[in-house]
Amino acid sequence: MELHESIKNTYTETVIKENNAFRLVLKKYEVLSPKGLFSVDLEQQCLKDGEITDTSVYNFFMTKEELTVLANGLTA
């Protein structure tokens, strides 16, 4: 996927968990407007023989402060 130049510098993608049946991927980037707001995707990928057969995406828009609260909540 080719990213637009406006988000290339803030885009991150991290595999959270992966096994033979599924993969959970976190994708995050700062949106253009309003400043300081991030698009966060949790993407669940169903796998068969290493190939993606189905995908579910859960999208959230969060500020940096909200992302910090989420991270703290997940690691508490």
Short mmCIF file of the C-alpha atoms (twelve columns), coordinates in Angstrom:
data_MODEL
# 
_entry.id   MODEL 
# 
loop_
_atom_site.group_PDB 
_atom_site.id 
_atom_site.type_symbol 
_atom_site.label_atom_id 
_atom_site.label_alt_id 
_atom_site.label_comp_id 
_atom_site.label_asym_id 
_atom_site.label_seq_id 
_atom_site.Cartn_x 
_atom_site.Cartn_y 
_atom_site.Cartn_z 
_atom_site.pdbx_PDB_model_num 
ATOM 1  C CA . MET A 1  0.000   0.000   0.000  1 
ATOM 2  C CA . GLU A 2  1.428   3.366   -1.039 1 
ATOM 3  C CA . LEU A 3  0.925   5.961   1.703  1 
ATOM 4  C CA . HIS A 4  0.087   9.570   0.959  1 
ATOM 5  C CA . GLU A 5  3.056   11.850  1.654  1 
ATOM 6  C CA . SER A 6  1.048   13.724  4.315  1 
ATOM 7  C CA . ILE A 7  0.994   10.687  6.638  1 
ATOM 8  C CA . LYS A 8  4.181   8.824   5.694  1 
ATOM 9  C CA . ASN A 9  6.154   10.329  8.577  1 
ATOM 10 C CA . THR A 10 3.619   9.402   11.283 1 
ATOM 11 C CA . TYR A 11 2.487   5.953   10.071 1 
ATOM 12 C CA . THR A 12 3.395   2.929   12.183 1 
ATOM 13 C CA . GLU A 13 2.365   -0.699  11.828 1 
ATOM 14 C CA . THR A 14 2.965   -3.319  14.529 1 
ATOM 15 C CA . VAL A 15 2.061   -7.002  14.628 1 
ATOM 16 C CA . ILE A 16 0.608   -7.534  18.124 1 
ATOM 17 C CA . LYS A 17 -0.005  -11.281 17.917 1 
ATOM 18 C CA . GLU A 18 0.331   -13.909 15.228 1 
ATOM 19 C CA . ASN A 19 -0.181  -17.645 14.947 1 
ATOM 20 C CA . ASN A 20 -1.174  -20.088 12.190 1 
ATOM 21 C CA . ALA A 21 -4.842  -19.036 12.270 1 
ATOM 22 C CA . PHE A 22 -4.797  -15.275 12.775 1 
ATOM 23 C CA . ARG A 23 -2.758  -12.088 13.045 1 
ATOM 24 C CA . LEU A 24 -3.596  -8.909  14.993 1 
ATOM 25 C CA . VAL A 25 -2.052  -5.743  13.540 1 
ATOM 26 C CA . LEU A 26 -2.039  -2.218  15.009 1 
ATOM 27 C CA . LYS A 27 -1.846  0.634   12.461 1 
ATOM 28 C CA . LYS A 28 -1.565  4.268   13.580 1 
ATOM 29 C CA . TYR A 29 -1.014  7.654   11.957 1 
ATOM 30 C CA . GLU A 30 -1.715  11.306  12.710 1 
ATOM 31 C CA . VAL A 31 -4.615  12.714  10.695 1 
ATOM 32 C CA . LEU A 32 -4.275  16.004  8.826  1 
ATOM 33 C CA . SER A 33 -7.007  17.800  10.748 1 
ATOM 34 C CA . PRO A 34 -7.569  18.423  13.571 1 
ATOM 35 C CA . LYS A 35 -3.920  18.507  14.590 1 
ATOM 36 C CA . GLY A 36 -2.996  16.054  17.326 1 
ATOM 37 C CA . LEU A 37 -5.634  13.454  16.433 1 
ATOM 38 C CA . PHE A 38 -4.571  9.928   15.498 1 
ATOM 39 C CA . SER A 39 -6.296  7.251   13.464 1 
ATOM 40 C CA . VAL A 40 -5.837  3.867   15.154 1 
ATOM 41 C CA . ASP A 41 -6.770  0.621   13.395 1 
ATOM 42 C CA . LEU A 42 -6.849  -2.777  15.044 1 
ATOM 43 C CA . GLU A 43 -6.898  -5.220  12.152 1 
ATOM 44 C CA . GLN A 44 -7.711  -8.879  12.728 1 
ATOM 45 C CA . GLN A 45 -6.558  -11.043 9.835  1 
ATOM 46 C CA . CYS A 46 -7.748  -14.654 9.517  1 
ATOM 47 C CA . LEU A 47 -5.074  -16.840 7.949  1 
ATOM 48 C CA . LYS A 48 -5.067  -20.120 6.053  1 
ATOM 49 C CA . ASP A 49 -1.791  -21.553 4.794  1 
ATOM 50 C CA . GLY A 50 -0.139  -18.201 5.514  1 
ATOM 51 C CA . GLU A 51 -2.583  -16.257 3.316  1 
ATOM 52 C CA . ILE A 52 -5.172  -13.752 4.568  1 
ATOM 53 C CA . THR A 53 -8.671  -15.146 4.054  1 
ATOM 54 C CA . ASP A 54 -10.712 -12.557 5.985  1 
ATOM 55 C CA . THR A 55 -10.102 -9.205  7.655  1 
ATOM 56 C CA . SER A 56 -11.960 -7.201  10.299 1 
ATOM 57 C CA . VAL A 57 -10.865 -3.626  11.042 1 
ATOM 58 C CA . TYR A 58 -11.810 -1.622  14.120 1 
ATOM 59 C CA . ASN A 59 -10.988 2.095   13.704 1 
ATOM 60 C CA . PHE A 60 -10.729 4.687   16.463 1 
ATOM 61 C CA . PHE A 61 -9.735  8.358   16.495 1 
ATOM 62 C CA . MET A 62 -7.781  9.310   19.612 1 
ATOM 63 C CA . THR A 63 -5.615  12.097  20.939 1 
ATOM 64 C CA . LYS A 64 -2.140  11.378  22.282 1 
ATOM 65 C CA . GLU A 65 -3.508  11.681  25.819 1 
ATOM 66 C CA . GLU A 66 -6.228  9.103   25.053 1 
ATOM 67 C CA . LEU A 67 -3.613  6.773   23.544 1 
ATOM 68 C CA . THR A 68 -1.599  7.088   26.765 1 
ATOM 69 C CA . VAL A 69 -4.663  6.217   28.862 1 
ATOM 70 C CA . LEU A 70 -5.306  3.204   26.603 1 
ATOM 71 C CA . ALA A 71 -1.684  2.024   26.867 1 
ATOM 72 C CA . ASN A 72 -1.706  2.441   30.652 1 
ATOM 73 C CA . GLY A 73 -5.002  0.571   30.898 1 
ATOM 74 C CA . LEU A 74 -3.676  -2.307  28.826 1 
ATOM 75 C CA . THR A 75 -0.490  -2.632  30.882 1 
ATOM 76 C CA . ALA A 76 -1.971  -2.075  34.372 1 
# 
